[in-house]
């Protein structure tokens, strides 16, 4: 006999997420500015069970709970959001992981991604501007046509050294991506990185690539030459 199961409610999901919260994981995440302790593998398993549910996604987002918001981004339908809604969500997102998933899992798949990139790129809020740089770096790698790459290097050269941490990180990523993807600009990208020394002393685990742009560029180009 097959019995119908009731759909998960927001209250039930919040309780499930709370039960999965691990103090040690919360402690580690707190070092990066995040306030949740749910293992992301377990979070993705819940999302797989729920599948796509746009209304539930919006309800989870409204709870303002970080784990719930991460879950909401995994079960949403990106194209169903309005452009202004995504803008408001980014400005309301309080933690790096939520901001990262919102931009990479949702905004990049939205028809208005380019319009949002342009709007966010020059926003006075450095967190919002950093999202604009994430989208710009994606274009540098995948669809650079129409981008002023030398102009981007001009901005990076002038502003990255003193930029707030999140914005600096994304500008540095863009610098590295220009050097990796565009050989004609590689020498200049390397020179900017060497002179600014941004993230030069960033602690990097063994067998991991340093985020220091010259090291990053040279290592990825080396790997590409071997493939």
C-alpha positions in Angstrom: 0.0 0.0 0.0 1.4 3.4 -1.0 0.8 6.3 1.4 1.1 9.9 0.6 3.7 11.9 2.4 3.2 15.4 3.5 5.6 18.0 1.9 8.3 19.4 4.1 7.4 22.6 5.8 9.8 25.4 6.6 9.5 24.7 10.3 10.4 21.0 9.8 13.3 21.9 7.6 14.7 24.5 10.1 14.5 21.8 12.8 16.2 19.3 10.6 19.0 21.8 9.8 19.4 22.7 13.5 19.8 19.0 14.4 22.6 18.7 11.8 24.5 21.7 13.1 27.9 20.7 14.3 29.8 23.0 16.8 33.2 22.2 15.3 32.0 23.0 11.8 30.4 26.2 13.0 33.7 27.2 14.6 35.6 26.6 11.4 33.1 28.4 9.3 33.1 31.4 11.7 36.7 32.0 10.8 35.5 32.8 7.3 32.6 35.0 8.4 29.9 32.4 8.2 27.5 31.5 10.9 26.3 27.9 10.2 27.6 24.5 11.1 25.7 22.1 8.8 27.9 19.9 6.7 27.4 20.9 3.1 27.2 17.4 1.9 24.3 16.8 4.2 22.7 20.1 3.1 23.0 19.0 -0.6 21.3 15.7 0.3 18.3 17.5 1.7 18.2 19.6 -1.5 18.3 16.5 -3.6 15.3 15.1 -1.6 13.3 18.3 -2.0 14.2 18.9 -5.7 13.2 22.2 -7.2 10.6 24.2 -5.3 10.6 27.9 -6.0 7.9 28.9 -3.4 9.7 26.9 -0.7 13.0 28.4 -1.7 11.6 31.9 -1.2 10.1 30.9 2.2 13.4 29.5 3.3 15.2 32.7 2.3 12.8 34.8 4.3 13.9 33.0 7.5 17.3 34.8 7.4 18.9 31.6 8.7 22.2 31.0 6.9 21.8 27.2 6.5 18.2 27.7 5.3 19.3 30.3 2.8 21.9 28.0 1.4 19.3 25.3 1.1 16.9 27.7 -0.6 19.6 28.5 -3.3 20.0 24.8 -4.0 16.2 24.2 -4.7 15.3 27.4 -6.4 14.6 28.0 -10.1 17.1 30.8 -11.0 15.2 32.2 -14.0 12.0 32.7 -11.9 13.6 35.5 -9.9 13.1 39.1 -10.9 16.2 41.2 -11.5 15.3 43.6 -8.6 14.6 40.6 -6.4 18.2 39.3 -6.9 19.6 42.7 -6.3 17.7 42.9 -3.0 18.8 39.3 -2.0 22.4 40.1 -2.6 22.2 43.3 -0.4 20.4 41.3 2.3 22.7 38.3 2.2 24.8 38.6 5.4 27.5 35.9 5.0 30.2 35.1 2.4 28.9 31.6 1.7 25.4 32.8 1.0 26.7 35.6 -1.2 29.0 33.2 -3.1 26.2 30.7 -3.7 23.7 33.3 -4.7 26.1 34.8 -7.4 27.5 31.5 -8.7 24.4 29.2 -8.5 21.7 31.7 -9.3 22.7 35.0 -10.8 25.1 33.4 -13.3 22.1 31.4 -14.7 19.8 34.4 -14.8 18.9 36.2 -18.1 19.8 39.5 -16.5 23.2 38.4 -15.2 25.0 40.9 -17.5 22.8 43.8 -16.4 23.4 42.9 -12.8 27.2 42.6 -13.4 27.2 46.2 -14.8 25.1 47.6 -12.0 27.1 45.9 -9.2 30.5 46.5 -10.6 30.5 50.2 -9.7 28.4 49.9 -6.6 29.7 51.9 -3.6 29.1 48.9 -1.3 32.3 46.8 -1.6 30.4 43.5 -1.0 28.0 44.3 -3.9 30.9 45.4 -6.0 32.7 42.2 -5.3 29.8 40.3 -6.8 30.2 42.4 -9.9 33.8 41.4 -10.1 32.9 37.7 -9.7 30.6 38.0 -12.8 33.3 39.9 -14.6 35.9 37.3 -13.9 33.5 34.7 -15.3 33.2 36.6 -18.5 37.0 37.1 -18.7 37.3 33.3 -18.7 34.3 32.4 -20.9 32.9 35.3 -22.9 35.5 38.1 -23.0 34.2 39.7 -26.2 33.3 43.3 -25.5 35.2 43.5 -22.3 37.8 46.2 -21.9 40.5 43.9 -20.5 43.3 46.6 -20.4 40.8 48.9 -18.7 40.1 46.2 -16.1 43.9 46.0 -15.5 44.0 49.8 -15.1 41.3 49.6 -12.3 43.0 46.7 -10.6 46.4 48.4 -10.7 44.9 51.6 -9.2 42.5 50.2 -6.7 43.3 46.6 -5.6 46.0 47.3 -3.1 43.8 49.4 -0.8 40.4 47.7 -1.6 38.4 46.1 1.3 39.2 42.4 1.8 36.3 40.8 -0.1 36.6 43.2 -3.0 40.3 42.8 -3.1 40.0 39.1 -3.3 37.7 39.2 -6.3 39.8 41.8 -8.1 42.9 39.6 -7.5 41.0 36.7 -9.0 40.2 38.8 -12.0 43.8 39.8 -12.4 44.9 36.1 -12.3 42.2 35.1 -14.8 43.3 37.8 -17.3 46.8 36.5 -17.0 45.8 32.9 -17.4 43.2 33.3 -20.2 44.8 36.1 -22.3 48.5 35.5 -23.1 48.8 38.9 -24.8 48.1 40.6 -21.4 50.0 38.0 -19.2 53.2 40.0 -18.8 51.3 43.1 -17.6 49.1 41.0 -15.2 52.3 39.4 -13.8 53.9 42.8 -13.4 50.9 44.3 -11.6 50.8 41.3 -9.3 54.5 41.5 -8.5 54.4 45.2 -7.8 51.3 45.2 -5.6 52.2 42.0 -3.7 48.5 41.5 -2.8 48.1 38.1 -1.0 51.8 37.4 -1.5 52.0 36.0 2.1 48.6 34.3 2.1 49.0 31.0 4.0 48.6 28.2 1.5 48.4 24.5 2.4 50.9 22.1 0.7 49.9 21.0 -2.8 47.5 24.0 -3.1 48.0 26.9 -5.5 48.7 30.3 -3.9 46.2 33.1 -4.5 49.1 35.4 -5.1 48.4 36.3 -8.7 51.9 35.7 -10.3 52.1 32.3 -8.6 48.5 31.5 -9.6 49.0 32.5 -13.2 52.3 30.7 -13.6 51.1 27.5 -12.0 47.9 27.2 -14.1 49.7 28.1 -17.3 52.2 25.4 -16.5 49.5 22.8 -16.0 47.8 23.8 -19.2 51.1 23.4 -21.1 51.3 19.8 -19.8 47.8 18.8 -20.8 
